Amino acid sequence: MDHYDFVWRSLRRLGVTPPETDDAAQRVFLTLAQKLPSVEGGKERSFVFGIVMRVAANVRRDRATARLREVPESDATSSLSHDATAETALAHAEERATLDEILASIPEERRIAFVLFEIEELTLVEIAEMLGIPQGTVTSRVRRAREEFRAAVTRHRARNKGV
């Protein structure tokens, strides 16, 4: 139970919706239980976070696939034009998808440090201990990830300028 709150918050911050979070957390802990013998002592939290990242990506992918199967594009477009709440939900979904796309463009080592620092709000010392790497390495990864994040945001804005 030590990691449950961390897993739940991380899943939510990585794009898993509230109704999906409990099932996703269960998947994380099932995977952890299967792989527990291979987890190095002292690196449990970073191992858990790696599982969280993969489960969250799978949940988002599954959700997108299910949504494409359930609602024909013409039906979704016509109903959204009449429903402000649906428009808001769509805008949030698009923003979340954009964030997911931008985060996915950052190499995993740097993305993990960035998410733990900027989104999960852990300290550099906590991240270094969690990942078993020097604090300077964490600082460097977060700095480089910020640069890559800014560049990705700039590219996204340039692509969507005319939209």
C-alpha positions in Angstrom: 0.0 0.0 0.0 3.1 2.3 0.3 3.0 2.9 -3.5 -0.7 3.1 -4.1 -1.1 6.9 -3.8 2.0 7.4 -5.9 0.7 5.0 -8.6 -2.8 6.6 -8.6 -1.5 10.2 -8.8 1.0 9.2 -11.5 -1.6 7.5 -13.6 -3.9 10.5 -13.4 -1.1 12.9 -14.4 -0.2 10.7 -17.3 -3.6 10.9 -18.8 -5.6 8.1 -17.2 -9.2 9.2 -16.5 -10.7 8.8 -13.0 -13.0 5.9 -14.1 -10.0 4.1 -15.6 -7.5 4.7 -12.7 -8.5 1.9 -10.3 -8.3 -0.7 -13.1 -5.0 0.7 -14.3 -3.6 0.7 -10.8 -4.6 -2.9 -10.5 -2.7 -3.7 -13.7 0.4 -1.9 -12.3 0.3 -4.0 -9.1 -0.3 -7.2 -11.0 2.7 -6.5 -13.2 4.7 -5.6 -10.1 3.7 -8.8 -8.4 4.9 -10.8 -11.4 8.2 -9.0 -11.6 8.9 -8.4 -7.9 11.8 -10.9 -7.8 13.7 -9.0 -10.4 13.4 -5.6 -8.7 16.6 -4.3 -7.2 16.5 -3.3 -3.6 16.1 0.5 -3.2 14.9 0.9 -6.7 11.3 -0.1 -6.2 9.7 3.3 -6.8 11.5 3.9 -10.1 10.6 0.4 -11.2 6.9 1.1 -10.2 7.0 4.3 -12.1 8.3 2.5 -15.2 5.3 0.2 -15.0 3.0 3.1 -14.5 4.3 4.8 -17.6 3.7 1.7 -19.7 0.2 1.0 -18.3 -0.8 4.7 -18.7 0.3 4.6 -22.4 -1.7 1.3 -22.9 -4.8 2.8 -21.3 -4.7 5.9 -23.4 -4.1 3.9 -26.6 -7.0 1.5 -25.7 -9.3 4.5 -25.0 -8.5 6.1 -28.3 -9.0 2.8 -30.2 -12.3 2.2 -28.4 -13.5 5.8 -29.2 -12.7 5.3 -32.9 -14.8 2.1 -33.0 -17.8 3.5 -31.0 -18.5 6.9 -32.7 -18.5 7.4 -36.4 -16.7 10.7 -37.2 -19.8 12.3 -38.8 -21.9 11.6 -35.7 -19.3 13.0 -33.3 -18.9 16.1 -35.3 -22.6 16.9 -35.6 -23.4 16.2 -31.9 -20.4 18.3 -30.7 -21.6 21.3 -32.6 -24.8 21.3 -30.5 -23.3 20.5 -27.1 -21.0 23.0 -25.3 -20.1 20.4 -22.7 -19.0 18.0 -25.3 -17.0 20.8 -27.0 -15.2 21.5 -23.7 -14.6 17.8 -23.2 -13.2 17.5 -26.7 -10.9 20.5 -26.1 -9.6 19.0 -22.9 -9.0 15.6 -24.7 -7.2 17.4 -27.5 -5.0 19.3 -25.0 -4.2 16.1 -23.1 -3.4 14.3 -26.4 -1.1 17.2 -27.3 0.6 17.0 -24.0 1.0 13.2 -24.4 2.4 13.7 -27.9 4.9 16.3 -26.6 6.0 14.2 -23.7 6.3 11.2 -26.0 8.8 13.1 -28.1 11.2 13.3 -25.2 13.5 10.3 -24.7 12.3 8.1 -21.9 15.2 8.8 -19.4 14.7 12.5 -19.7 10.9 12.2 -19.8 10.8 10.3 -16.5 13.0 12.9 -14.8 10.8 15.7 -16.2 7.5 14.1 -15.2 8.7 13.3 -11.7 10.0 16.8 -11.2 7.6 19.0 -13.1 4.4 17.0 -12.8 4.8 14.8 -9.8 6.7 17.6 -8.0 9.4 15.5 -6.5 12.7 17.1 -5.5 15.9 16.5 -7.4 17.3 14.6 -4.4 14.2 12.3 -4.3 14.4 11.6 -8.0 18.1 10.8 -7.8 17.5 8.4 -4.9 14.4 6.9 -6.7 16.3 6.3 -10.0 19.6 5.4 -8.3 21.5 8.1 -10.3 23.6 11.2 -9.2 21.6 14.4 -8.5 23.7 16.1 -11.2 22.4 13.6 -13.8 18.8 14.3 -12.7 19.4 18.1 -13.0 20.9 17.6 -16.5 18.0 15.4 -17.6 15.4 17.8 -16.3 17.1 20.7 -18.0 17.5 18.9 -21.3 13.9 17.7 -21.1 12.7 21.2 -20.5 14.5 22.4 -23.6 13.0 19.5 -25.6 9.6 20.2 -24.2 9.8 23.9 -25.2 11.0 23.0 -28.7 8.2 20.5 -29.1 5.6 23.1 -28.0 7.1 25.6 -30.4 6.9 23.0 -33.3 3.3 22.2 -32.3 2.3 25.8 -32.3 3.9 26.4 -35.7 2.1 23.4 -37.2 -1.2 24.5 -35.8 -0.8 28.3 -36.5 -3.3 28.3 -39.3 -5.8 26.0 -37.7 
